[in-house]
Amino acid sequence: MLEHTFIHIPGVGPKTERKLWKQGIFTWGDFLNSETLIFSKDRDTFIRDELKRSIRHREEIIFFKERLPSSEMWRLYDSFRTQAVFLDIETSGGYQGMDEITVIGIYDGTGVQTFVSGINLMDIENAIAPFDLIITFNGGSFDLPFIRRFFPNIALPQAHIDLRFLLRKLGYRDGLKSIEKQVGIERDADIKGMDGYDAVRLWSAYQWGDRTALDLLVRYNTADVIHLKPLAEMACKQMKAGTLPYSDECPSISL
C-alpha cells in the first residue's frame, strides 16, 4: 500500500490522492514515469521531488510515520511487517492498592516472548528495541502509556498501529475478544471466556503462591498478542480493498 500512497506529500490530501488513482496514477512510479502534465508544471515538479525523496527513504519508517496521519498508519504494515511487533500487557488492576504491569507479551510473527513482574519484566527494554512498528489493541490509551510510565527511558518502536480504531473504521465494535468471535478466531478451552478481570484474579492467586495461576495468565496473554496478527492482516487487507479504486489493476499486497 505504501507505494500507492500520496497523502504523505505536503499539499496532497485524500481527495487529491483519489483523483490521482482515478487518472490511473496508482503508484509513485506511475507519477514519475508520466509524460503528461498532471496538475501544473510547478506542482508536478514539487511532487516528483517529494516522490524521489520517498524512494530514497523507502526503508525508513520514521520518514513516513512523520508524514502520514495517525489514522493512516495501517498503510505501513505491509512494507514494514518484518520490523513489526505485536504487544499486549496485563496489569494488577489495583491489587494491594497499586495498579502495575504484571505481564507483557510481544510477538514478532514467529515467536512470543513473555515478561513477568518479579522475574524478567525489565528485559522488555532490550527485547523491543530492534522493532520499528508496534501493533496493539487499544494500546494508545492503555498499554503504551502504562509502559512509558514504568519504563520512562524505553525506546518503543517509532510507529504505532492501534487496531481498536482501525477495526472500528471497518465496522468491528466492542473489545478484542468480541471481535475475535466476530471474525471466527477461537481460543483454547482453558482460556476461552477469560477477560481482564480474570487476569487480575490470576495474578492475585499467583501472588499468594499459586504457580499454575501464572501459567494460565501467561497463556491468556499469549493468546491476546498472537491474535493481533491475523486481525492486523485482515484489517489492512480490507482497508486497502476499500481505499484503492480499481484495485484489480493495482499490484496486489500479499496478506
C-alpha positions in Angstrom: 0.0 0.0 0.0 2.9 2.4 0.8 3.8 2.9 -2.9 0.2 3.7 -3.7 0.2 6.4 -1.1 0.5 10.1 -2.0 -1.1 11.7 1.1 2.3 11.9 2.8 3.3 14.7 0.4 2.6 18.2 1.6 -0.4 19.6 -0.1 -1.8 16.2 -1.2 -4.9 15.2 0.7 -7.3 12.2 0.4 -9.3 14.0 -2.3 -6.3 14.7 -4.5 -4.9 11.2 -3.9 -8.2 9.6 -5.1 -8.1 11.9 -8.1 -4.6 10.5 -9.0 -5.8 6.9 -8.7 -8.8 7.6 -10.9 -6.5 9.0 -13.5 -4.6 5.8 -13.5 -1.7 7.1 -11.4 -1.7 4.2 -8.9 1.9 4.3 -7.7 4.9 6.6 -7.2 6.4 5.1 -10.4 3.3 5.9 -12.4 3.6 9.6 -11.5 7.4 9.7 -12.1 7.1 8.0 -15.4 4.1 10.1 -16.7 5.0 12.1 -19.7 1.9 14.3 -19.5 1.2 17.2 -17.1 -0.9 16.0 -14.2 -1.5 19.3 -12.2 0.7 22.2 -13.2 4.4 22.3 -14.1 5.4 23.7 -10.7 3.2 21.4 -8.7 4.2 18.3 -10.7 7.9 19.2 -10.2 7.3 19.5 -6.4 5.5 16.2 -6.2 8.2 14.5 -8.3 10.9 15.7 -6.0 8.9 14.5 -3.0 8.4 11.1 -4.5 12.1 10.8 -5.2 12.7 11.6 -1.6 10.2 8.9 -0.7 12.1 6.4 -2.7 15.4 7.4 -1.1 13.9 6.9 2.3 11.8 3.9 1.4 13.3 1.7 4.2 13.0 4.4 6.9 9.7 4.0 8.7 10.2 7.3 10.6 10.1 9.2 7.3 6.6 8.1 6.6 5.4 8.0 10.2 6.1 11.7 10.5 4.2 12.5 7.3 1.1 10.2 7.5 -2.0 11.0 9.6 -2.3 8.6 12.6 -5.4 7.2 11.1 -3.4 6.1 8.0 -0.6 4.2 9.8 -2.1 1.0 8.6 -0.5 1.8 5.2 2.9 1.0 6.7 2.1 -2.6 7.7 2.9 -4.5 4.6 6.1 -2.6 3.9 7.4 -2.9 7.4 5.8 -6.2 8.6 9.2 -7.8 9.2 10.1 -5.0 11.6 6.7 -5.2 13.4 6.0 -6.4 16.9 2.6 -7.2 18.4 2.2 -6.2 22.1 -0.3 -6.7 24.9 0.0 -6.1 28.7 -1.8 -7.3 31.8 -2.0 -5.2 35.0 -2.7 -5.9 38.6 -5.9 -3.9 38.4 -5.2 -2.1 41.7 -4.4 -5.2 43.6 -2.9 -4.3 47.0 -3.5 -0.7 46.3 -1.3 -0.5 43.2 -2.0 -0.8 39.5 1.2 -2.1 38.0 2.2 -4.1 34.9 2.2 -7.8 35.7 2.8 -9.4 32.3 4.0 -8.1 28.9 3.7 -10.3 25.8 5.4 -9.5 22.5 5.1 -11.4 19.2 7.2 -10.9 16.1 5.0 -13.1 13.9 7.0 -16.2 14.6 7.6 -16.4 18.3 6.3 -15.0 21.6 8.4 -13.5 24.4 6.8 -13.1 27.8 8.0 -10.7 30.6 6.7 -11.2 34.1 6.9 -8.8 37.0 9.4 -10.0 39.6 11.0 -12.4 37.1 12.2 -10.7 33.9 9.9 -7.7 33.3 12.9 -5.3 32.9 14.2 -7.3 29.9 11.4 -5.8 27.8 13.5 -2.8 27.1 16.2 -4.7 25.2 13.7 -7.1 23.6 11.5 -4.4 22.0 14.4 -2.1 20.9 15.0 -3.7 17.5 11.5 -3.2 16.2 10.2 -0.2 14.2 6.5 -0.8 14.2 4.3 -1.7 17.2 0.8 -3.1 16.8 -1.7 -3.2 19.7 -5.4 -3.2 20.5 -6.2 0.0 22.4 -2.5 0.4 23.1 -2.6 4.1 22.5 -4.9 4.6 25.5 -3.8 1.7 27.7 -0.7 -0.4 27.0 1.7 2.2 25.8 1.0 4.9 28.5 1.4 2.2 31.2 4.8 1.0 29.7 6.1 4.6 29.4 5.2 5.3 33.0 7.0 2.2 34.3 9.9 2.4 31.8 10.5 6.2 31.2 13.6 5.6 29.2 12.3 2.8 27.0 12.8 3.1 23.2 9.5 1.9 21.9 9.0 1.4 18.1 8.7 4.6 16.2 5.3 3.9 14.5 2.1 2.5 16.1 -1.0 0.9 14.6 -3.8 0.7 17.1 -6.2 -2.0 15.9 -9.0 -0.8 18.1 -9.6 2.2 15.9 -8.7 0.6 12.7 -11.2 -2.2 13.2 -13.8 0.3 14.3 -13.5 2.0 10.9 -14.3 -1.3 9.3 -17.4 -1.8 11.5 -16.0 -4.1 14.2 -17.1 -2.9 17.6 -16.5 -3.9 21.2 -13.4 -5.4 22.7 -10.7 -7.7 21.5 -12.4 -11.0 22.5 -15.8 -9.9 21.0 -14.1 -9.0 17.7 -12.2 -12.3 17.7 -15.6 -14.1 17.8 -17.0 -11.9 15.1 -14.2 -13.0 12.7 -14.0 -16.6 13.7 -10.9 -16.7 15.9 -11.2 -19.3 18.6 -9.3 -19.6 21.9 -8.3 -22.8 23.7 -10.9 -24.2 26.1 -9.0 -23.3 29.3 -8.8 -19.6 28.5 -12.0 -19.2 26.5 -14.2 -16.7 28.1 -11.5 -15.1 30.2 -11.2 -11.4 30.4 -9.3 -8.6 32.1 -10.9 -9.3 35.5 -9.7 -12.9 35.3 -6.2 -11.7 34.5 -6.2 -9.6 37.7 -7.6 -12.6 39.7 -5.0 -14.9 38.4 -2.2 -12.5 39.3 -3.6 -12.2 42.8 -3.6 -16.0 43.1 0.0 -16.2 41.9 1.0 -13.6 44.5 -0.5 -16.0 47.1 1.7 -18.8 45.8 -0.3 -20.5 43.0 2.2 -21.1 40.2 -0.5 -22.6 38.0 -2.3 -19.3 38.1 0.7 -17.6 36.5 0.9 -20.3 33.8 -2.7 -19.7 32.9 -2.2 -15.9 32.9 0.7 -16.2 30.5 -1.4 -18.5 28.2 -4.2 -15.9 28.3 -1.7 -13.0 27.4 -0.1 -15.1 24.7 -3.5 -15.6 23.0 -4.1 -11.9 23.2 -0.9 -11.0 21.5 -0.8 -13.8 18.9 -4.4 -13.0 17.7 -3.4 -9.4 16.9 -1.5 -10.6 13.8 -4.5 -12.1 11.9 -6.6 -9.2 12.9 -4.0 -6.7 11.6 -3.7 -8.6 8.3 -7.4 -8.8 7.9 -7.9 -5.1 8.7 -5.1 -3.9 6.4 -6.4 -6.1 3.5 -10.0 -4.8 4.0 -8.7 -1.2 4.3 -6.8 -1.5 1.0 -9.7 -3.0 -0.8 -12.0 -0.2 0.4 -9.5 2.6 -0.3 -8.0 1.9 -3.7 -10.3 2.2 -6.7 -9.8 -0.4 -9.4 -7.7 -2.5 -7.1 -7.6 -5.4 -9.5 -5.4 -3.2 -11.7 -3.0 -2.4 -8.9 -0.2 -4.6 -7.7 -1.6 -6.9 -5.1 -0.4 -7.0 -1.5 0.2 -10.4 0.0 -1.5 -10.7 3.3 
